[in-house]
Amino acid sequence: MWIKASGSRLDHKSEKRWTLVNWKACQKALPVPNPAPVPVPAPGAQAEAEYFDLVKYAPLNPHMPRPSMELGMHSVLPHKYVVHLHSLATILLAAIDKTNPLFCELTKPIKDHGFAIHQIPAMRPGLALTWAISRQVNPASVVYLLANHGVVWASDCEKTLAGAIDSFEIAAANSLNFALFPYPNVVTQSDLLTCDFQSWPQFQWHAAPLFPDFAVFFPDPGNQPSLTNRVISVQTSMAHRDASELIFAQALVGTVAKIIDAEVVLPEEIASYVANMKLEQLRRAKNFGGS
């Protein structure tokens, strides 16, 4: 199975950004939860340690990069093509009540392309997410909406998958009025990054993370992005493109969530846990984005 390398961006098309693993061997080596009713309990320290080793040593060629920490989730799904995205539209969609007409509007392109929809509550990435999805494996074309995280699209048809993703993202951006909230004006000076959102018609900033990557890449409680007059500033050694994208995502999700009256704050237990996960620390050390 080819899988995106940890820390690489989807817009980096070099073969060096992908790694090859033995799909069946990964399935066999996955720590499994004790039989229990839903919800599945969070993995313990031993299971997380075993999962860390599985991800670290999964590449068939030792010179290949380490795979994404979501290797487990990719391993349990039977589909030929699996796409995991940190889609801002799906973070918002997952926070909308199913009885809200906006939920029906946003999910229509998904259903029109023949995809089933499953919703996964907010949880730790990696093994915990793997366990949750393993309880809802669907061999048909399927979308998993991951609360406070993103989405997983799975299908055996590449064209169907690509068409559904494009249709959903375009329609959702229109329905949620994303065009009103352009990328901020970004200024960098040494390690100081500022993002100016004063052009936005509305603005809502959450100091607490809304999704795992914000907690992962801004882990220091004493050095969090700060707000002054719709300008976000932070001292960071992270690549400025990555830092500004995370700040933009945090601002866009928080602002649109307020407009549509949705609750999107990542549970504090998850935020604090992911900031200290060994796999996330390895990814953070690479100093660029990706899962």
C-alpha positions as CSV (number, residue, x, y, z in Angstrom):
1,M,0.0,0.0,0.0
2,W,1.3,3.4,-0.9
3,I,0.7,6.0,1.7
4,K,1.6,9.6,2.2
5,A,4.7,10.2,4.3
6,S,4.4,11.8,7.7
7,G,4.8,15.6,7.6
8,S,4.5,15.8,3.8
9,R,2.0,18.0,2.1
10,L,-0.5,16.8,-0.5
11,D,0.8,19.4,-2.9
12,H,4.3,17.9,-2.8
13,K,4.1,15.4,-5.6
14,S,7.6,14.0,-5.3
15,E,7.8,10.2,-4.9
16,K,10.0,11.0,-1.8
17,R,6.8,12.2,-0.1
18,W,5.2,8.7,-0.3
19,T,6.1,5.4,1.3
20,L,5.3,1.8,0.6
21,V,4.1,-0.6,3.4
22,N,2.7,-4.1,3.5
23,W,-1.1,-3.6,3.9
24,K,-1.8,-7.0,5.3
25,A,1.1,-7.0,7.7
26,C,0.0,-3.6,9.0
27,Q,-3.5,-5.0,9.6
28,K,-2.2,-8.0,11.4
29,A,0.2,-5.9,13.6
30,L,-2.5,-3.4,14.7
31,P,-3.2,-3.4,18.4
32,V,-6.9,-4.3,18.8
33,P,-9.3,-3.0,21.5
34,N,-11.0,-5.4,23.9
35,P,-14.5,-6.3,22.7
36,A,-16.7,-3.6,24.1
37,P,-19.8,-1.7,23.2
38,V,-19.5,1.6,21.4
39,P,-17.9,4.0,22.2
40,V,-14.6,2.2,22.0
41,P,-12.4,3.0,25.0
42,A,-9.2,5.1,24.4
43,P,-6.1,3.1,23.8
44,G,-3.8,2.5,26.8
45,A,-0.1,3.2,27.0
46,Q,0.9,-0.3,25.9
47,A,-1.3,-0.2,22.8
48,E,-0.1,3.3,21.9
49,A,3.5,2.1,22.2
50,E,2.8,-0.8,19.9
51,Y,1.2,1.5,17.4
52,F,4.2,3.9,17.5
53,D,6.5,1.0,16.6
54,L,4.2,-0.2,13.9
55,V,4.2,3.2,12.2
56,K,7.9,3.8,12.7
57,Y,9.0,0.5,11.2
58,A,6.2,0.1,8.6
59,P,8.2,1.2,5.4
60,L,9.2,-1.8,3.3
61,N,12.4,0.0,2.4
62,P,14.3,1.4,5.4
63,H,15.3,4.4,3.3
64,M,11.7,5.4,2.7
65,P,10.1,8.1,5.0
66,R,7.9,7.1,7.9
67,P,4.2,6.9,6.9
68,S,1.4,9.1,8.1
69,M,0.4,8.5,11.7
70,E,-3.0,7.6,10.3
71,L,-1.5,4.4,8.9
72,G,-3.9,2.3,11.0
73,M,-7.0,4.0,9.6
74,H,-5.8,3.4,6.1
75,S,-5.0,-0.2,6.9
76,V,-8.5,-1.1,8.2
77,L,-10.3,0.3,5.2
78,P,-10.7,-2.2,2.3
79,H,-11.1,0.4,-0.5
80,K,-8.5,0.8,-3.3
81,Y,-8.4,4.6,-2.7
82,V,-8.6,6.3,0.6
83,V,-8.2,10.1,1.0
84,H,-7.8,11.7,4.4
85,L,-8.1,15.5,4.4
86,H,-8.1,18.2,7.1
87,S,-11.0,19.8,5.2
88,L,-12.3,22.9,7.0
89,A,-15.7,22.4,5.4
90,T,-16.1,19.0,6.9
91,I,-15.0,20.1,10.3
92,L,-17.9,22.6,10.2
93,L,-20.2,20.0,8.7
94,A,-19.5,17.5,11.4
95,A,-20.5,20.2,14.0
96,I,-23.9,20.9,12.5
97,D,-27.0,19.1,13.8
98,K,-28.5,16.6,11.4
99,T,-31.9,18.3,11.7
100,N,-30.4,21.6,10.5
101,P,-31.4,22.3,6.8
102,L,-27.7,23.3,6.3
103,F,-26.6,19.8,7.1
104,C,-28.9,18.4,4.3
105,E,-27.6,21.1,1.9
106,L,-24.0,20.3,2.6
107,T,-24.3,16.6,2.4
108,K,-26.3,16.6,-0.8
109,P,-23.2,16.5,-3.1
110,I,-21.9,13.6,-1.1
111,K,-25.1,11.6,-1.4
112,D,-25.5,12.5,-5.0
113,H,-22.2,10.8,-5.8
114,G,-23.4,7.6,-4.0
115,F,-21.4,7.9,-0.8
116,A,-22.6,6.7,2.5
117,I,-21.9,9.0,5.4
118,H,-20.7,8.0,8.9
119,Q,-19.9,10.4,11.7
120,I,-17.0,9.9,14.1
121,P,-16.9,11.9,17.3
122,A,-13.9,13.9,18.3
123,M,-11.0,11.7,19.4
124,R,-7.3,11.3,19.4
125,P,-5.7,10.8,16.0
126,G,-3.8,7.6,15.2
127,L,-4.8,4.4,17.0
128,A,-8.0,5.8,18.7
129,L,-9.3,7.0,15.3
130,T,-8.4,3.6,13.8
131,W,-10.4,1.8,16.4
132,A,-13.4,4.0,15.9
133,I,-13.4,3.6,12.1
134,S,-12.8,-0.1,12.3
135,R,-16.2,-0.4,14.0
136,Q,-17.9,1.3,11.0
137,V,-16.1,-0.3,8.0
138,N,-18.3,0.0,5.0
139,P,-17.2,-1.7,1.7
140,A,-19.3,0.7,-0.4
141,S,-18.1,4.2,-1.2
142,V,-18.1,6.0,2.1
143,V,-17.3,9.3,3.8
144,Y,-16.3,9.5,7.5
145,L,-16.9,12.9,9.0
146,L,-14.3,13.3,11.7
147,A,-15.4,15.8,14.4
148,N,-12.8,18.5,15.0
149,H,-10.4,16.8,12.5
150,G,-11.5,16.5,8.9
151,V,-12.8,13.7,6.7
152,V,-11.9,10.3,5.2
153,W,-13.2,9.6,1.7
154,A,-13.0,5.9,0.5
155,S,-13.9,4.3,-2.8
156,D,-12.7,1.7,-5.3
157,C,-13.2,4.2,-8.2
158,E,-10.6,7.0,-8.5
159,K,-12.8,9.2,-10.8
160,T,-15.9,8.8,-8.5
161,L,-13.8,9.8,-5.5
162,A,-12.2,12.8,-7.1
163,G,-15.5,14.0,-8.5
164,A,-17.2,13.7,-5.2
165,I,-14.5,15.6,-3.3
166,D,-14.4,18.4,-5.8
167,S,-18.2,18.7,-5.9
168,F,-18.5,18.8,-2.1
169,E,-15.7,21.2,-1.5
170,I,-16.9,23.7,-4.1
171,A,-20.6,23.5,-3.0
172,A,-19.6,23.7,0.7
173,A,-17.4,26.8,0.1
174,N,-20.3,28.5,-1.6
175,S,-22.9,27.5,1.1
176,L,-20.6,28.6,3.9
177,N,-19.6,31.8,2.2
178,F,-15.8,31.1,2.4
179,A,-15.2,33.7,-0.3
180,L,-16.0,36.4,2.3
181,F,-13.0,35.3,4.3
182,P,-9.8,35.6,2.2
183,Y,-6.4,34.5,3.2
184,P,-5.0,37.1,5.6
185,N,-2.2,39.6,4.9
186,V,0.9,37.8,6.3
187,V,4.0,39.7,7.4
188,T,7.1,37.9,8.7
189,Q,10.1,39.4,10.5
190,S,12.7,36.8,11.7
191,D,10.6,34.4,13.9
192,L,7.7,36.8,14.3
193,L,4.7,36.0,12.2
194,T,1.6,38.3,11.9
195,C,-1.7,37.6,10.1
196,D,-4.0,40.5,9.5
197,F,-7.7,39.7,9.3
198,Q,-9.1,43.2,9.2
199,S,-10.6,42.8,5.8
200,W,-13.0,40.1,7.1
201,P,-16.7,41.2,7.6
202,Q,-16.8,39.1,10.8
203,F,-14.1,37.6,12.9
204,Q,-14.0,35.2,15.8
205,W,-10.8,33.9,17.3
206,H,-10.6,30.9,19.6
207,A,-7.5,30.6,21.8
208,A,-8.3,27.0,22.4
209,P,-7.5,24.6,19.5
210,L,-10.3,23.7,17.1
211,F,-8.5,20.8,15.5
212,P,-5.5,18.6,16.4
213,D,-2.9,20.2,14.2
214,F,-3.3,23.6,15.9
215,A,-2.5,21.8,19.3
216,V,0.4,19.9,17.8
217,F,2.2,22.9,16.2
218,F,1.4,25.4,18.9
219,P,2.1,23.2,21.9
220,D,3.7,25.8,24.3
221,P,1.1,27.4,26.6
222,G,3.5,30.3,27.1
223,N,3.8,31.0,23.3
224,Q,0.4,30.9,21.8
225,P,-0.8,33.0,18.9
226,S,-2.2,36.3,20.3
227,L,-4.9,38.6,19.1
228,T,-4.8,42.4,18.8
229,N,-7.4,44.3,16.7
230,R,-8.0,41.3,14.3
231,V,-4.2,40.7,13.9
232,I,-2.8,37.4,15.1
233,S,0.9,37.4,16.1
234,V,3.2,34.5,17.2
235,Q,6.9,33.8,17.6
236,T,7.5,30.5,15.8
237,S,10.4,28.6,14.2
238,M,7.8,26.7,12.1
239,A,7.8,27.4,8.4
240,H,5.8,30.5,8.0
241,R,3.6,29.1,5.3
242,D,2.5,26.3,7.6
243,A,2.0,28.6,10.6
244,S,-0.1,31.1,8.6
245,E,-2.2,28.3,7.2
246,L,-2.9,26.9,10.7
247,I,-3.9,30.4,11.9
248,F,-6.1,30.9,8.9
249,A,-7.8,27.6,9.4
250,Q,-8.4,28.3,13.1
251,A,-9.8,31.7,12.3
252,L,-12.0,30.5,9.4
253,V,-13.5,27.6,11.3
254,G,-14.1,29.7,14.4
255,T,-15.7,32.5,12.5
256,V,-18.0,30.5,10.3
257,A,-18.9,28.3,13.2
258,K,-20.1,31.4,15.1
259,I,-22.2,32.5,12.1
260,I,-23.9,29.1,11.7
261,D,-24.1,28.6,15.5
262,A,-22.0,25.4,15.7
263,E,-19.7,24.3,18.5
264,V,-16.2,23.4,17.2
265,V,-13.8,23.6,20.1
266,L,-11.6,20.5,20.3
267,P,-12.1,18.8,23.7
268,E,-9.3,19.8,26.0
269,E,-8.3,16.3,26.9
270,I,-7.6,15.5,23.2
271,A,-5.8,18.8,22.6
272,S,-3.4,18.3,25.5
273,Y,-2.9,14.6,24.6
274,V,-2.0,15.2,20.9
275,A,0.4,17.9,21.7
276,N,2.5,15.4,23.6
277,M,2.1,12.3,21.4
278,K,5.4,10.7,20.4
279,L,4.3,10.4,16.7
280,E,3.2,14.1,16.7
281,Q,6.5,15.2,18.3
282,L,8.4,13.4,15.4
283,R,6.1,15.2,12.9
284,R,6.6,18.5,14.5
285,A,10.3,18.1,14.4
286,K,10.2,18.0,10.6
287,N,9.0,21.6,10.7
288,F,6.4,21.3,7.9
289,G,2.7,20.3,7.7
290,G,0.9,17.1,6.9
291,S,-0.5,14.2,8.9
